[in-house]
Amino acid sequence: MPVASQRRRRAPAMSPEDRRESIVRATLPLLAEHGGNVTTGQIARAAGIAEGTVFRVFADKKELIGACLEEAFRPDGLVAELTAIPAAEGLREILVRAARAIGSYVDRLGALMQGLAASGYRQDDGKNADGGDGPMRHLGPISRALSTLLAPHDERLRLGAERSTGYLIGLVFVDRLAGRFGGSTADPEELVDLFLRGAGSSTEEGPLA
């Protein structure tokens, strides 16, 4: 019986890189729930491996958390979402879809960082893994993808596609993060209307299509 149990717990053969990726994926939702207080036992159960397997690819839990932060901040998925938005869509629809994608990215980061902060985890603990500047160093690829998407509509944007990109990203980030601190958040359509028309109450012009 013990032998059978050991066989059931034996992790399938993987390369160290694949094993790290698998453990990180299993750990990310646990960090949002438990923060830095998550145990390696919980991580192992979520990943379907023996606890010792965690330490075959990570020196300690601190290194694992750092790897999770790096993975969470990676903009690859968001960039792919932005790139997939059809450029032939109307400007307002492009902006709404982009704002929704960016908002989801910020929400995932916010849940993770809120969980870590609540547990007393200091962001500097992950400095070596994340480069020390959090999501800021990942804004470049996001900005370039969005700027490329808006480029065909450059003349319709008063500040041009490139400068408008920075304002839209900033607006979404501030709105979503405000919600993490008890404020209210807007849906993507509201944010885009604010972005296109400003905060005035005039309704003389309809929304851009």
LODRENKOL-396002 format. One record per residue (C-alpha): residue in three letters; z, x, y. Coordinates in steps of 0.05 Angstrom, whole numbers, plus 5000, padded with zeros to 4 digits. Each point is the difference from the previous one (the first is absolute). Layout:
<rec><type>ala</type><pz>Z</pz><px>X</px><py>Y</py></rec>
...
//
This chain:
<rec><type>met</type><pz>5000</pz><px>5000</px><py>5000</py></rec>
<rec><type>pro</type><pz>5017</pz><px>5055</px><py>5051</py></rec>
<rec><type>val</type><pz>4934</pz><px>5035</px><py>4982</py></rec>
<rec><type>ala</type><pz>4961</pz><px>4935</px><py>5012</py></rec>
<rec><type>ser</type><pz>5035</pz><px>4991</px><py>5066</py></rec>
<rec><type>gln</type><pz>4982</pz><px>5071</px><py>5021</py></rec>
<rec><type>arg</type><pz>4928</pz><px>4987</px><py>4981</py></rec>
<rec><type>arg</type><pz>4998</pz><px>4937</px><py>5043</py></rec>
<rec><type>arg</type><pz>5029</pz><px>5039</px><py>5059</py></rec>
<rec><type>arg</type><pz>4951</pz><px>5058</px><py>4993</py></rec>
<rec><type>ala</type><pz>4953</pz><px>5000</px><py>5060</py></rec>
<rec><type>pro</type><pz>4926</pz><px>5002</px><py>4985</py></rec>
<rec><type>ala</type><pz>4967</pz><px>5067</px><py>5011</py></rec>
<rec><type>met</type><pz>4978</pz><px>5011</px><py>5072</py></rec>
<rec><type>ser</type><pz>4983</pz><px>5059</px><py>5043</py></rec>
<rec><type>pro</type><pz>5056</pz><px>5020</px><py>5048</py></rec>
<rec><type>glu</type><pz>4959</pz><px>4973</px><py>5059</py></rec>
<rec><type>asp</type><pz>4989</pz><px>4933</px><py>4966</py></rec>
<rec><type>arg</type><pz>5074</pz><px>4997</px><py>4980</py></rec>
<rec><type>arg</type><pz>5022</pz><px>5013</px><py>5072</py></rec>
<rec><type>glu</type><pz>4954</pz><px>4946</px><py>5025</py></rec>
<rec><type>ser</type><pz>5026</pz><px>4950</px><py>4948</py></rec>
<rec><type>ile</type><pz>5072</pz><px>5014</px><py>5018</py></rec>
<rec><type>val</type><pz>4987</pz><px>4995</px><py>5075</py></rec>
<rec><type>arg</type><pz>4966</pz><px>4932</px><py>4990</py></rec>
<rec><type>ala</type><pz>5060</pz><px>4975</px><py>4961</py></rec>
<rec><type>thr</type><pz>5050</pz><px>5027</px><py>5051</py></rec>
<rec><type>leu</type><pz>4970</pz><px>4973</px><py>5064</py></rec>
<rec><type>pro</type><pz>5023</pz><px>4927</px><py>4992</py></rec>
<rec><type>leu</type><pz>5068</pz><px>5025</px><py>4977</py></rec>
<rec><type>leu</type><pz>5008</pz><px>5040</px><py>5065</py></rec>
<rec><type>ala</type><pz>4985</pz><px>4938</px><py>5041</py></rec>
<rec><type>glu</type><pz>5054</pz><px>4963</px><py>4961</py></rec>
<rec><type>his</type><pz>5054</pz><px>5053</px><py>4990</py></rec>
<rec><type>gly</type><pz>4982</pz><px>5055</px><py>5049</py></rec>
<rec><type>gly</type><pz>5025</pz><px>5069</px><py>4985</py></rec>
<rec><type>asn</type><pz>5053</pz><px>4970</px><py>4954</py></rec>
<rec><type>val</type><pz>4948</pz><px>4987</px><py>4945</py></rec>
<rec><type>thr</type><pz>5019</pz><px>5037</px><py>4937</py></rec>
<rec><type>thr</type><pz>4955</pz><px>5041</px><py>4955</py></rec>
<rec><type>gly</type><pz>5020</pz><px>4953</px><py>4944</py></rec>
<rec><type>gln</type><pz>4971</pz><px>4941</px><py>5039</py></rec>
<rec><type>ile</type><pz>4938</pz><px>5040</px><py>5014</py></rec>
<rec><type>ala</type><pz>4991</pz><px>5019</px><py>4928</py></rec>
<rec><type>arg</type><pz>5007</pz><px>4928</px><py>4976</py></rec>
<rec><type>ala</type><pz>4950</pz><px>4976</px><py>5052</py></rec>
<rec><type>ala</type><pz>4951</pz><px>5055</px><py>4979</py></rec>
<rec><type>gly</type><pz>5011</pz><px>4987</px><py>4925</py></rec>
<rec><type>ile</type><pz>5022</pz><px>5072</px><py>4987</py></rec>
<rec><type>ala</type><pz>5062</pz><px>5038</px><py>4980</py></rec>
<rec><type>glu</type><pz>5043</pz><px>5023</px><py>5058</py></rec>
<rec><type>gly</type><pz>4989</pz><px>5073</px><py>4984</py></rec>
<rec><type>thr</type><pz>4925</pz><px>4991</px><py>5009</py></rec>
<rec><type>val</type><pz>5012</pz><px>4990</px><py>5075</py></rec>
<rec><type>phe</type><pz>5027</pz><px>5071</px><py>5006</py></rec>
<rec><type>arg</type><pz>4941</pz><px>5030</px><py>4963</py></rec>
<rec><type>val</type><pz>4955</pz><px>4987</px><py>5059</py></rec>
<rec><type>phe</type><pz>5051</pz><px>4995</px><py>5058</py></rec>
<rec><type>ala</type><pz>5054</pz><px>5052</px><py>5015</py></rec>
<rec><type>asp</type><pz>5049</pz><px>4945</px><py>5023</py></rec>
<rec><type>lys</type><pz>5003</pz><px>4931</px><py>5030</py></rec>
<rec><type>lys</type><pz>4991</pz><px>5027</px><py>5070</py></rec>
<rec><type>glu</type><pz>4932</pz><px>5029</px><py>4981</py></rec>
<rec><type>leu</type><pz>4981</pz><px>4934</px><py>4968</py></rec>
<rec><type>ile</type><pz>5018</pz><px>4960</px><py>5062</py></rec>
<rec><type>gly</type><pz>4960</pz><px>5049</px><py>5042</py></rec>
<rec><type>ala</type><pz>4939</pz><px>4989</px><py>4955</py></rec>
<rec><type>cys</type><pz>5010</pz><px>4925</px><py>5006</py></rec>
<rec><type>leu</type><pz>5000</pz><px>5005</px><py>5076</py></rec>
<rec><type>glu</type><pz>4937</pz><px>5041</px><py>4999</py></rec>
<rec><type>glu</type><pz>4966</pz><px>4949</px><py>4955</py></rec>
<rec><type>ala</type><pz>5023</pz><px>4941</px><py>5043</py></rec>
<rec><type>phe</type><pz>4974</pz><px>5031</px><py>5064</py></rec>
<rec><type>arg</type><pz>4932</pz><px>5018</px><py>4970</py></rec>
<rec><type>pro</type><pz>4947</pz><px>4960</px><py>5038</py></rec>
<rec><type>asp</type><pz>4947</pz><px>5002</px><py>4946</py></rec>
<rec><type>gly</type><pz>5008</pz><px>4927</px><py>4979</py></rec>
<rec><type>leu</type><pz>5001</pz><px>4975</px><py>5071</py></rec>
<rec><type>val</type><pz>4939</pz><px>5042</px><py>5019</py></rec>
<rec><type>ala</type><pz>4963</pz><px>4971</px><py>4940</py></rec>
<rec><type>glu</type><pz>5018</pz><px>4929</px><py>5023</py></rec>
<rec><type>leu</type><pz>4975</pz><px>5014</px><py>5071</py></rec>
<rec><type>thr</type><pz>4937</pz><px>5032</px><py>4975</py></rec>
<rec><type>ala</type><pz>4985</pz><px>4940</px><py>4956</py></rec>
<rec><type>ile</type><pz>5001</pz><px>4951</px><py>5059</py></rec>
<rec><type>pro</type><pz>4927</pz><px>4980</px><py>5013</py></rec>
<rec><type>ala</type><pz>4977</pz><px>5028</px><py>5067</py></rec>
<rec><type>ala</type><pz>4955</pz><px>4939</px><py>5007</py></rec>
<rec><type>glu</type><pz>5061</pz><px>4955</px><py>5008</py></rec>
<rec><type>gly</type><pz>5016</pz><px>4974</px><py>5069</py></rec>
<rec><type>leu</type><pz>5045</pz><px>5044</px><py>5042</py></rec>
<rec><type>arg</type><pz>5059</pz><px>4952</px><py>4998</py></rec>
<rec><type>glu</type><pz>4996</pz><px>4994</px><py>4924</py></rec>
<rec><type>ile</type><pz>4995</pz><px>5075</px><py>4992</py></rec>
<rec><type>leu</type><pz>5062</pz><px>5009</px><py>5043</py></rec>
<rec><type>val</type><pz>5039</pz><px>4946</px><py>4963</py></rec>
<rec><type>arg</type><pz>4985</pz><px>5031</px><py>4932</py></rec>
<rec><type>ala</type><pz>5016</pz><px>5069</px><py>5025</py></rec>
<rec><type>ala</type><pz>5066</pz><px>4977</px><py>5031</py></rec>
<rec><type>arg</type><pz>5019</pz><px>4966</px><py>4935</py></rec>
<rec><type>ala</type><pz>4986</pz><px>5063</px><py>4959</py></rec>
<rec><type>ile</type><pz>5037</pz><px>5045</px><py>5048</py></rec>
<rec><type>gly</type><pz>5059</pz><px>4951</px><py>5003</py></rec>
<rec><type>ser</type><pz>5006</pz><px>5000</px><py>4924</py></rec>
<rec><type>tyr</type><pz>5002</pz><px>5076</px><py>5001</py></rec>
<rec><type>val</type><pz>5054</pz><px>5001</px><py>5053</py></rec>
<rec><type>asp</type><pz>5040</pz><px>4947</px><py>4962</py></rec>
<rec><type>arg</type><pz>5000</pz><px>5042</px><py>4937</py></rec>
<rec><type>leu</type><pz>5024</pz><px>5061</px><py>5039</py></rec>
<rec><type>gly</type><pz>5052</pz><px>4959</px><py>5037</py></rec>
<rec><type>ala</type><pz>5030</pz><px>4972</px><py>4936</py></rec>
<rec><type>leu</type><pz>5004</pz><px>5069</px><py>4970</py></rec>
<rec><type>met</type><pz>5031</pz><px>5033</px><py>5061</py></rec>
<rec><type>gln</type><pz>5048</pz><px>4943</px><py>5011</py></rec>
<rec><type>gly</type><pz>5025</pz><px>5005</px><py>4928</py></rec>
<rec><type>leu</type><pz>5010</pz><px>5074</px><py>5007</py></rec>
<rec><type>ala</type><pz>5036</pz><px>4994</px><py>5067</py></rec>
<rec><type>ala</type><pz>5046</pz><px>4946</px><py>4974</py></rec>
<rec><type>ser</type><pz>5022</pz><px>5047</px><py>4944</py></rec>
<rec><type>gly</type><pz>5015</pz><px>5057</px><py>5049</py></rec>
<rec><type>tyr</type><pz>4939</pz><px>5041</px><py>4981</py></rec>
<rec><type>arg</type><pz>4979</pz><px>5045</px><py>5058</py></rec>
<rec><type>gln</type><pz>4925</pz><px>5005</px><py>5013</py></rec>
<rec><type>asp</type><pz>5007</pz><px>5075</px><py>5009</py></rec>
<rec><type>asp</type><pz>5018</pz><px>5004</px><py>4927</py></rec>
<rec><type>gly</type><pz>4926</pz><px>4987</px><py>4985</py></rec>
<rec><type>lys</type><pz>4974</pz><px>5047</px><py>5054</py></rec>
<rec><type>asn</type><pz>4970</pz><px>5052</px><py>4954</py></rec>
<rec><type>ala</type><pz>4963</pz><px>4948</px><py>4959</py></rec>
<rec><type>asp</type><pz>4975</pz><px>4959</px><py>5058</py></rec>
<rec><type>gly</type><pz>4986</pz><px>5055</px><py>5050</py></rec>
<rec><type>gly</type><pz>5057</pz><px>4980</px><py>5045</py></rec>
<rec><type>asp</type><pz>4962</pz><px>4950</px><py>5044</py></rec>
<rec><type>gly</type><pz>4998</pz><px>4938</px><py>4958</py></rec>
<rec><type>pro</type><pz>4940</pz><px>4954</px><py>5008</py></rec>
<rec><type>met</type><pz>4976</pz><px>5032</px><py>5064</py></rec>
<rec><type>arg</type><pz>4959</pz><px>5053</px><py>4966</py></rec>
<rec><type>his</type><pz>4964</pz><px>4946</px><py>4960</py></rec>
<rec><type>leu</type><pz>4976</pz><px>4961</px><py>5060</py></rec>
<rec><type>gly</type><pz>4937</pz><px>5044</px><py>5008</py></rec>
<rec><type>pro</type><pz>4963</pz><px>4973</px><py>4939</py></rec>
<rec><type>ile</type><pz>5022</pz><px>4928</px><py>5017</py></rec>
<rec><type>ser</type><pz>4975</pz><px>5008</px><py>5072</py></rec>
<rec><type>arg</type><pz>4934</pz><px>5030</px><py>4979</py></rec>
<rec><type>ala</type><pz>4987</pz><px>4944</px><py>4949</py></rec>
<rec><type>leu</type><pz>5015</pz><px>4946</px><py>5051</py></rec>
<rec><type>ser</type><pz>4962</pz><px>5034</px><py>5056</py></rec>
<rec><type>thr</type><pz>4938</pz><px>5005</px><py>4954</py></rec>
<rec><type>leu</type><pz>5008</pz><px>4926</px><py>4983</py></rec>
<rec><type>leu</type><pz>5003</pz><px>4981</px><py>5074</py></rec>
<rec><type>ala</type><pz>4945</pz><px>5047</px><py>5023</py></rec>
<rec><type>pro</type><pz>4944</pz><px>4947</px><py>4996</py></rec>
<rec><type>his</type><pz>5041</pz><px>4957</px><py>5048</py></rec>
<rec><type>asp</type><pz>5014</pz><px>5057</px><py>5049</py></rec>
<rec><type>glu</type><pz>4968</pz><px>4966</px><py>5059</py></rec>
<rec><type>arg</type><pz>5040</pz><px>4937</px><py>4990</py></rec>
<rec><type>leu</type><pz>5066</pz><px>5038</px><py>5005</py></rec>
<rec><type>arg</type><pz>5020</pz><px>5016</px><py>5071</py></rec>
<rec><type>leu</type><pz>5031</pz><px>5066</px><py>4980</py></rec>
<rec><type>gly</type><pz>4949</pz><px>5016</px><py>4946</py></rec>
<rec><type>ala</type><pz>5010</pz><px>5003</px><py>4925</py></rec>
<rec><type>glu</type><pz>5038</pz><px>5065</px><py>4997</py></rec>
<rec><type>arg</type><pz>5053</pz><px>4984</px><py>5052</py></rec>
<rec><type>ser</type><pz>5006</pz><px>4928</px><py>4977</py></rec>
<rec><type>thr</type><pz>5015</pz><px>5024</px><py>4930</py></rec>
<rec><type>gly</type><pz>5064</pz><px>5035</px><py>5023</py></rec>
<rec><type>tyr</type><pz>5024</pz><px>4938</px><py>5037</py></rec>
<rec><type>leu</type><pz>4989</pz><px>4954</px><py>4942</py></rec>
<rec><type>ile</type><pz>5036</pz><px>5045</px><py>4951</py></rec>
<rec><type>gly</type><pz>5057</pz><px>5009</px><py>5048</py></rec>
<rec><type>leu</type><pz>5005</pz><px>4924</px><py>5011</py></rec>
<rec><type>val</type><pz>5003</pz><px>4986</px><py>4925</py></rec>
<rec><type>phe</type><pz>5051</pz><px>5056</px><py>4987</py></rec>
<rec><type>val</type><pz>5047</pz><px>4976</px><py>5055</py></rec>
<rec><type>asp</type><pz>4994</pz><px>4928</px><py>4979</py></rec>
<rec><type>arg</type><pz>5015</pz><px>5012</px><py>4927</py></rec>
<rec><type>leu</type><pz>5056</pz><px>5050</px><py>5012</py></rec>
<rec><type>ala</type><pz>5032</pz><px>4953</px><py>5050</py></rec>
<rec><type>gly</type><pz>5006</pz><px>4949</px><py>4944</py></rec>
<rec><type>arg</type><pz>5041</pz><px>5051</px><py>4960</py></rec>
<rec><type>phe</type><pz>5052</pz><px>5000</px><py>5055</py></rec>
<rec><type>gly</type><pz>5009</pz><px>4925</px><py>5007</py></rec>
<rec><type>gly</type><pz>4942</pz><px>4985</px><py>5046</py></rec>
<rec><type>ser</type><pz>4945</pz><px>4951</px><py>4987</py></rec>
<rec><type>thr</type><pz>4931</pz><px>5021</px><py>4977</py></rec>
<rec><type>ala</type><pz>4932</pz><px>4970</px><py>5015</py></rec>
<rec><type>asp</type><pz>4946</pz><px>4984</px><py>4950</py></rec>
<rec><type>pro</type><pz>4936</pz><px>5041</px><py>5004</py></rec>
<rec><type>glu</type><pz>4962</pz><px>4945</px><py>5037</py></rec>
<rec><type>glu</type><pz>5053</pz><px>4998</px><py>5055</py></rec>
<rec><type>leu</type><pz>5001</pz><px>5075</px><py>5006</py></rec>
<rec><type>val</type><pz>4925</pz><px>5004</px><py>5006</py></rec>
<rec><type>asp</type><pz>4998</pz><px>4945</px><py>5053</py></rec>
<rec><type>leu</type><pz>5052</pz><px>5039</px><py>5039</py></rec>
<rec><type>phe</type><pz>4960</pz><px>5064</px><py>4991</py></rec>
<rec><type>leu</type><pz>4935</pz><px>4968</px><py>5023</py></rec>
<rec><type>arg</type><pz>5027</pz><px>4956</px><py>5056</py></rec>
<rec><type>gly</type><pz>5065</pz><px>5032</px><py>5022</py></rec>
<rec><type>ala</type><pz>5065</pz><px>4964</px><py>5011</py></rec>
<rec><type>gly</type><pz>4975</pz><px>4952</px><py>5054</py></rec>
<rec><type>ser</type><pz>5000</pz><px>4925</px><py>4989</py></rec>
<rec><type>ser</type><pz>4929</pz><px>4988</px><py>5026</py></rec>
<rec><type>thr</type><pz>4955</pz><px>4963</px><py>4951</py></rec>
<rec><type>glu</type><pz>4938</pz><px>5002</px><py>5041</py></rec>
<rec><type>glu</type><pz>4964</pz><px>5042</px><py>4949</py></rec>
<rec><type>gly</type><pz>4998</pz><px>4985</px><py>4926</py></rec>
<rec><type>pro</type><pz>5016</pz><px>5054</px><py>4948</py></rec>
<rec><type>leu</type><pz>4947</pz><px>5052</px><py>4985</py></rec>
<rec><type>ala</type><pz>4962</pz><px>4986</px><py>4936</py></rec>
//
